[in-house]
Amino acid sequence: MDEKMDGRDPLAWLRLDEMLRCEPYAPAWLAEPELAIDLCHRDGRIREAALQQAVGCSELLPLVVVRCADWVEQVRERARELLRASLDVETGVALAPLILLFGRRGRGAFAIELVGGVLRPASREQLAPLFVHPDRAVRRFVHRLAVEEGLLSPGELARAAARDTDAVVQNLCAEAALAAVAKSGESEEYERVLEPLLGARNPRARATGVTALRAAGLTERAEGFLADRSGVVRACARYVVRQGGGDPLALYRAWCLAAEPAPGAVIGLAECGGRGDAEVLWGFVGHPAAALRARAVAGLRLLDVVDVRRMLPLLDDPAPGVVREATLALLPSAGLVPDGWLMERLGGGWPRHVRVGAFRLLDARGGIVRLRAAVTVLDDPDEKVRAWGARVVQRWHLEEGMTPGDPEVGELLGRARHLFSEYVLSRRLWEAGLPG
């Protein structure tokens, strides 16, 4: 490890500890390389003595954090004393990612509690680096702290919920923001909170914002989210619209009669409609827009009105999303799909998504059909499809209702001989009533 280590990376300090314990060397990029070696030494007495010397050496504080969870009690207690004496807001912000990473291991609770107490009086500006830290555990920790201490305004909490990619942070901040504005009762504050939530890319934040429209007395705005791309947002929008006296189903039906409805309106019709709406959905399976075709097929599946004959051509659709939805719709009726027609689509001349859809349906058939399809895709151009086929072959067994001694089983297992040891292959053949 000759190059300078990135001290901002918590994992780097854990790796350094492991490396120095296994093979001591002098990390020249540290001001106190020999002390670092001793802090990671195999001998607990040497580690404890090194901690006495580490007082005032801020560069090695990350290794002190590591020693706070040491398996030797004397080392652990001395490291905790040193960390308690050394930690302030600045060092707490710098060490929080390492402390939280270590907290996931045994004996890490002390350091987490300590850094929480140190950072509790910190300002929003001091904690700013942690709000956008790449580790979601760090972001969860600092946002919980900010909510408890009231460091962020409702609008800032709403923006954090809209921005963050972690579901825990999204829920925490959105709920805290809405609780704060509900307590204040100010309509202007509602606007500052709702706008970031309603415009968020992540569905959780949007759904929270849509649900809050009712409390804000803005139920009419929920209509704009009835055709949202997210199912959870659509469901929340329907609830709010109904609470405001609206009829989501009537709106969906009207939108689907338009020339170019949003894809969310098509699936929304299925989500709250009935079987009588199926013909409207069938009218979209040939639409030029792939998103509308996919949503129409998904809607037909939800309504349980799948017609195998009418659905079959969609397995050849040029859009992967349409084929995926058609495959899902046909899986319960896989036995009604001609296996020869599907086997033809396992050929390399077909697009990958068509081959995958055909194989999923053949695999659902079970028995000799499953084995035949799996052996066929062992030669597929795509590595993942080949691996999938190999797994199916290796797990295949004679099923109830199959006739033992079928020579095709022997021929197929023979083609897949390379996937088995000689013993396992002979055992499978014996189970199938064939000579090993």
N, C-alpha and C positions, 0 to 999 in steps of 0.2 A: 504494500500500500504506500507507494512512493509519492503519489501526487497529494496535494493538499486536500483534506477532507472538507466537505461542505458541512460546517458546523450547524447550519440551520435545519439539516435533515435529522430528525430524531432517530431514524433507523441506522444512520451512520454511526452514532455513538454506541448503539447496541452491538453493531458489527465490530466496532473497534474494541469493545470490552471482550467479546468472544475471541477476537484475533490475538489480543495481547495476552489473554489467559492461556491460549493454546501455543502460541509462538511469540514470545516477547521480542520486540524490536523497538528501536528508538524512533518514534514519529517526529521527525525533524521539524515539521510544520507547527508543532506545539512549543510554547515557550519553556515548558517543564516536561520534556519527554520522559525522563527517568521517573519522575513522580507519577506520570500517567501509567507507566508500566507497573509501578508498585500498587497503584489504585486498582489495578485489574489482576493482580498476582493471584496465583492459586492458593497461596498460604494466607489464611485469614488474619494472622498476626501482622503480616506485612501490609495487608490492605488497611488494617486498623491504624498502624503507625503512619501510613501515608496520609490518612485523613487528618492526622494531627498537623502535618506539614502543609496540607492543602488550604489552610485558613488564609483567606485573603487572595487566593489564586482564582479569580473569577473565570478564567478560561477553562478550568477543569470542573466547574460546577456541574456540567452535564454528567460527568462520571460520579460525582457525589450523589446526584439523583439516582443513578443506577445502583449505587451502594445502599441507598435507602431501602431497597428491597433485597438486600444481601441475605444469604441463607444462614450466615453466622450472626447471632443476636448482638454480640458486642460491636461488630462492624456496622450493623444496621442502626443501632442506637446512636453510635457516634456520628454516622452520616446524617441522621435526622437532626441531631443537635446542630451540626454545621450548616445544614440547609436552612433550618429555622432562623439561625443567626444571620445568614447571608441573603435571604430572599427579601426583595422589595418589589415595588410595582414593575420597575424596568426589567429586572431579572426574571420576575414572575411571568411577564409577557413573553420573554425570550424562551423560557424553559417550559412553559405550559404545554406545547405540543409533545415534548419528551415525557413530561410527567403524566399526561393523559394516555400516551401510548403505553407507558409502563404500568399505569393503573389498571390496564386490562389483564395484567399478570397478577400472581399472588403477592401479597404484602404491599400493594401499591396504593392502598386507600389513604395512608398517612399523607403522602405527598400531594394527592389530589385535594384533600381537605385543607392542607396548608396553603396551597396556591390559591384555592378558592377564597380563603380568608384574606390573603394578601391583596388579591385583585378586586375584592368587593368594593373598597373605597375608590378604585381607579375611575378616571374619567372616560367618557366615550372616545375621546381622541387617543388616549393611551391604549385603549383596547382595540383600536381600529384595525391593526394587522391581523388580529384573531378573528374578526368578523368575516374576513374573506380568505381565511386559511384553507389550503387544499384538503386538509384532513377534516372530514365531516364531524368526527368526535370533538375536535377543537371548536368548530363552529357551534355545535350543539351546546357545549359547555359555556361558551361566552355569551350566547344568546339567552340561555337560561339565567345566567348571572345578570345580564342587562334587563331582562324582564323583571326579575326579583327586585333589582335596585332602581327600576324606573329610569334607566339611562337613555332609552330611546323613546321618542314621541310616537303616538299611534301611526302617524304617516310614515315614519322611518321603519317601524315594525312592519307595516304593510309592504313597503318597498323591499324589505329583507325577505319577506315571505314570497314575494313575486320573483325575486332574483335568485334565491338559493335553490340548488338542485336536490337538497336532501329533504325527504318527506317530514322528518321530525322537526327540522327547523321551520319548514313551511307551516305546519300545523301550529307549532308553538307561537310563532310570531303573528300569524293571522288571527288566532284566537285571542292573543293578548291585545292586539290592536283593536279588535271589535269589542272586547270587554271594556277597554278604556273609553271608547267613544260612546258605548251604551251607558256607561256611568256618567259621562259628561252631558249626554243628551243634546249636544250641539249639532245641528244639521250640517254646518260647514265642515266640522270635523269628520262627519260621515263621508263627505265628498272626498276629503284628502285621503281617507283610508280605502274607500271603495275603488277609486280609479286605478291605483296600482294593482289591486287584487283582480279586478275585472279584466285588466289588460295583461295579466301574467301569462307567460308561456306555459307554466306548469298547471295541469288540470286541478290539483288540490287547491291551489290558491284561488283559481277562478271559481271553483265550486263553492268555496267559503264565501267569496265575494257575492256570488249570485244568491246564496242563501240569506246573506245579510240584507239583501234588497228589501226583504219583507219588513224587517225591523226598522229600516230607514224610511219606510213608506213609499218605496219606489218600485212596487211590484210590476209596473208596466215595462220597466227596463229588462225584466227577465225574459220577455218574449224574444229579445235579440239573441238569447243563448239557448233557445230551444233546439237550434240546429247546430250546436257546437260540435266540434270534432271529437270531444270526449264524452263518453257515456255517462260518467258521474256528473259532469256539468249539465248535460241534458236532463238528467233525472232531477237535479236540484232546481233547474229552471221550471220544469213541469210542476213541481211542488209549489213554487212561489207563484206561478201563474194561476194555479188552481186556488190558492189562498186569496188571490186578488179577484177571484170571480171569473177568470178566463177559462177557456176550453182548449188545452193544448192539442187534443186530437183533431178538432175542427181546423185549427191552424195548419197542422201537418197535412191534412187532406187537401186544403186549399193550396198550399205550397207545392204539393206533389202534382197538382193539375197544371202548374205553370210549366213553361217550356224548359227552363233550366233551374230546377230546384237545387239547393245545397245538398251535398251528400248526407249531411247530418239530418236533414229533414226526411230523407228517404228511410234511414234506419230508425229515426224517431217515430215515424208512422208505425213501424213494426213493433217498437217498444211499448207503445200504448194503444195500438189498434187491435183489430181482430182479424179472423181468417177472411172476412169479407173484403179486407183491404189487399188481399194477396194479388189480385189481378192488376192493381195499380203498380205493385212492385215488379210483377212479371214484365210489365211494360218497359221497365228500365234495364232489363238484363241485356238488351241489345243496344243500349245507348252508347254513343261514341266516346263518352267520358268514362275512363276506367274506374274512377272513384265512385261514380254513380252505379256502375255495374256491380262493383264489389259490395257496396252497401245494400243494393237490392237483393243480392244473393244472401247476404248475412241476415237481412230482414225476413226472407222466406224461411230461413232456418229457424229464426226465433218464433215465427208463426206456425212452425211445424207443418208446412204445406209443400214440402219438397217433392217434385215430380221428377223421377229419375230420367225419364225420356227427355224431358225438356232441359234438364240440368246437364246432361252428358256433354253437349257441345261446349259448355263453359270450361271443361277440363282442358280444352285446347286454346283457351284465350291467351292472347299475347301478353296480358298484364298478370304478373305473378300474384298480385293481391286478389284478383278475381278467381284464379285457379285455387288459391289457398282457401278462399271462402267456399267455393264449390266443393272442394274436397271435404271440408268440415261438414258441409250440408249432407254429403252423400255417405259419410262414414257409417251412420246407423243402418244404411241400406246397401252396404258394400256388396252383400251377396247377390243383389239384383243387377249389379254392373257386370257386363260380360268380361270375364277374365282375359279372353283372347284379345279383346279390344284394348284392355289396359296393358297387357304384355307387349303389344305392338308399340306402345308409347314409352317403353323402357329403352328403346333404341337410341343410340347416340345422336341420331339426326334430329331428335326432338329437343326443345329448350329444356334447360335444367329444371325450371319450375314445373313443367309438364311431367317430366320423368319422376320428380319427387311426389307430385300429386298421385300419379298412377301407382307408385310403389306403396304409398300410405294406404291406398284402398286395397291393394293386393295383400298387403301385410295384415290388414284387418280381416281378410277372409280366413286366415289361418290354414291349417292343414297343408296339403301338398301344394296348394296355390301359393301360400306364404313362402315355402321353401323354394319353389320354382322361381318366384320373383327375386328372392334374396340372392340366389346363386347367379341369376342373370345380371344383377347390378354389381356383382363382383368385378365386372369389366367396365363399369361406368366411367366416363371421362372425368367425373368429379371425385376428388379424394374423399370428401365427407360422405358422399352417397355410397362409395365403395365400403367405407368403414361401417356405415349403418347396415349395409347388407351383410357384412361379415359378422356383426353382432347378432343379427337375426338368425343366421345359419348356426352359429355356435350355441344359441339358446334353443334351437328347434328340437322338439321331441314329438314322437308319435302321439296324436291326439285321439280322444275318444271318438269313436265312429269311423276311424280310418282302418282299412284292412291291412293287417300285417303281411309282409312279404311283397309289397309293391316294388317291382324292379326299378321304377322311376326314382324312388327314394334312394336306392342304392347308387343309381347313376348320378343323381344330383350331389349326394354326399361325396361321391368319388371325385367330382369336379371341384369340390371344396376341400379336398384332402389336406391341403396345405394349412388349413385353419385349425387342424386337430393334431394331437399326438396320436400315435398308432393305437395306444390303448383306448383313448376316448373315442376314436373313430370306430374301432371294433365294437365298443360298448354301444354306441348309437345304432350301428347296423344290427346288433343283436336285439336291441329294444324294438327295432322296426321289423323284426322277424326275418332278417337277412343274414347270410353267412358273412362273418367278419373277414 
